[in-house]
Amino acid sequence: MLYYTGITRVAKGILREIVRGMFLNSSRHLENLFAIREHAQVAYQAIQRQSWDGLCEVVGKSWELNQALDPGTNPPEVAALLRQIKDWSAGAKLLGAGGGGYLLILAKDLDAAAHIRRALTETPPNPRARFVDFSLSATGLQITRS
């Protein structure tokens, strides 16, 4: 499921801090960046195996790595939203570099997806929040404009 949180944060500040840490050889930043790079291989393998459980695990781990790199990635509004759906989600993470915007949610099953949709539709975090329909292309990359 793809959910626009309506919560935004400028990525420029986040990226400035991360790049600064890289140039200063901050061991915390470099270790996290290397872990993210290695984790991409794990994610690739889970997708190649067509493993739903594996995909849920890598999405959750990716979210943890993002937060370790920049704790501001999970602002209080997003943390509250994730707590609201935690019983039904098998994995979730914000997409992109900001601390808001689009949230990828992997539900435990179809019933859980219905619970998540109902909960976030009935009590959205703000008036801008909404579910976004998306699908995977069976024919390869297709670029559209909305």
C-alpha positions as CSV (number, residue, x, y, z in Angstrom):
1,M,0.0,0.0,0.0
2,L,1.2,3.5,-0.7
3,Y,0.1,6.3,1.6
4,Y,0.8,10.0,1.2
5,T,1.3,11.2,4.8
6,G,0.8,14.9,4.0
7,I,3.8,15.4,6.3
8,T,6.8,17.0,4.6
9,R,10.4,17.8,5.5
10,V,12.9,19.4,3.3
11,A,15.5,16.8,2.3
12,K,18.2,19.5,1.8
13,G,18.9,19.7,5.5
14,I,19.0,15.9,5.9
15,L,21.4,15.4,3.0
16,R,23.6,18.3,4.2
17,E,24.1,16.5,7.5
18,I,24.8,13.1,5.9
19,V,27.2,14.5,3.4
20,R,29.0,16.5,6.1
21,G,29.3,13.3,8.2
22,M,30.8,11.5,5.1
23,F,33.4,14.2,4.4
24,L,34.4,14.3,8.1
25,N,34.8,10.5,8.1
26,S,32.2,10.1,10.8
27,S,32.3,6.4,11.6
28,R,28.6,6.5,12.5
29,H,27.6,7.9,9.1
30,L,30.0,5.7,7.1
31,E,29.0,2.5,8.9
32,N,25.3,3.3,8.3
33,L,26.0,4.1,4.6
34,F,27.9,0.8,4.2
35,A,25.1,-1.1,5.9
36,I,22.5,0.5,3.6
37,R,24.6,-0.5,0.6
38,E,24.9,-4.1,1.8
39,H,21.3,-4.2,2.7
40,A,20.4,-3.4,-1.0
41,Q,21.8,-6.8,-1.9
42,V,19.7,-8.5,0.7
43,A,16.6,-6.7,-0.6
44,Y,17.4,-7.7,-4.2
45,Q,17.8,-11.3,-3.2
46,A,14.4,-11.3,-1.3
47,I,12.7,-9.9,-4.4
48,Q,14.4,-12.4,-6.7
49,R,13.2,-15.3,-4.4
50,Q,9.7,-13.8,-4.5
51,S,9.7,-14.0,-0.7
52,W,6.9,-11.9,0.8
53,D,8.3,-12.5,4.3
54,G,11.8,-11.6,3.1
55,L,10.5,-8.4,1.5
56,C,8.7,-7.4,4.7
57,E,11.9,-8.0,6.7
58,V,14.1,-5.9,4.3
59,V,11.6,-3.1,4.3
60,G,11.6,-3.0,8.1
61,K,15.4,-3.2,8.2
62,S,15.7,-0.5,5.6
63,W,13.5,1.8,7.8
64,E,15.7,1.1,10.8
65,L,18.9,1.9,8.8
66,N,17.4,5.1,7.6
67,Q,16.6,6.2,11.1
68,A,20.1,5.2,12.3
69,L,21.5,7.4,9.6
70,D,19.3,10.4,10.5
71,P,17.0,10.1,13.5
72,G,14.9,13.0,12.2
73,T,13.7,10.6,9.5
74,N,10.9,9.6,11.8
75,P,9.3,12.7,13.1
76,P,6.6,12.4,15.9
77,E,3.7,12.7,13.4
78,V,5.1,9.7,11.4
79,A,5.9,7.7,14.5
80,A,2.3,8.2,15.7
81,L,0.9,7.1,12.3
82,L,3.1,3.9,12.4
83,R,1.9,3.1,15.9
84,Q,-1.7,3.4,14.7
85,I,-1.2,0.6,12.2
86,K,1.6,-1.5,13.8
87,D,-0.7,-4.5,14.6
88,W,-1.6,-4.9,10.9
89,S,1.6,-4.0,9.1
90,A,4.4,-6.5,8.4
91,G,6.8,-3.7,7.2
92,A,6.7,0.0,6.5
93,K,9.1,2.8,5.6
94,L,9.1,6.3,4.3
95,L,10.3,6.7,0.7
96,G,12.8,9.3,-0.4
97,A,15.1,11.4,1.8
98,G,12.6,13.5,3.7
99,G,10.9,12.8,7.0
100,G,7.4,12.5,5.5
101,G,5.8,12.3,2.2
102,Y,5.1,8.8,0.9
103,L,4.9,5.8,3.2
104,L,5.2,2.2,1.8
105,I,3.1,-0.1,3.9
106,L,3.2,-3.9,3.7
107,A,0.2,-5.4,5.4
108,K,0.3,-8.8,7.1
109,D,-2.5,-10.1,4.9
110,L,-5.6,-8.8,3.0
111,D,-7.7,-8.4,6.2
112,A,-4.9,-6.4,7.8
113,A,-4.7,-4.2,4.7
114,A,-8.4,-3.5,5.1
115,H,-7.9,-2.6,8.7
116,I,-5.0,-0.2,7.8
117,R,-7.0,1.4,5.0
118,R,-10.0,1.9,7.3
119,A,-7.9,3.2,10.2
120,L,-6.0,5.8,8.1
121,T,-9.1,6.8,6.1
122,E,-11.2,7.4,9.2
123,T,-8.5,9.1,11.2
124,P,-5.9,10.6,8.9
125,P,-3.0,12.5,10.4
126,N,-4.0,15.6,8.5
127,P,-6.3,16.8,5.7
128,R,-3.7,16.1,3.0
129,A,-3.1,12.5,3.8
130,R,-4.5,9.8,1.5
131,F,-3.9,6.4,-0.1
132,V,-2.4,6.5,-3.6
133,D,-3.2,3.7,-6.1
134,F,-0.2,2.2,-7.8
135,S,0.7,-1.0,-9.6
136,L,3.8,-2.8,-10.9
137,S,4.3,-2.8,-14.6
138,A,4.5,-6.2,-16.2
139,T,6.0,-4.7,-19.3
140,G,8.9,-2.8,-17.8
141,L,9.5,0.9,-17.1
142,Q,6.8,3.2,-18.2
143,I,6.9,6.9,-17.4
144,T,3.6,8.7,-17.0
145,R,2.8,12.2,-16.0
146,S,0.0,13.2,-13.6
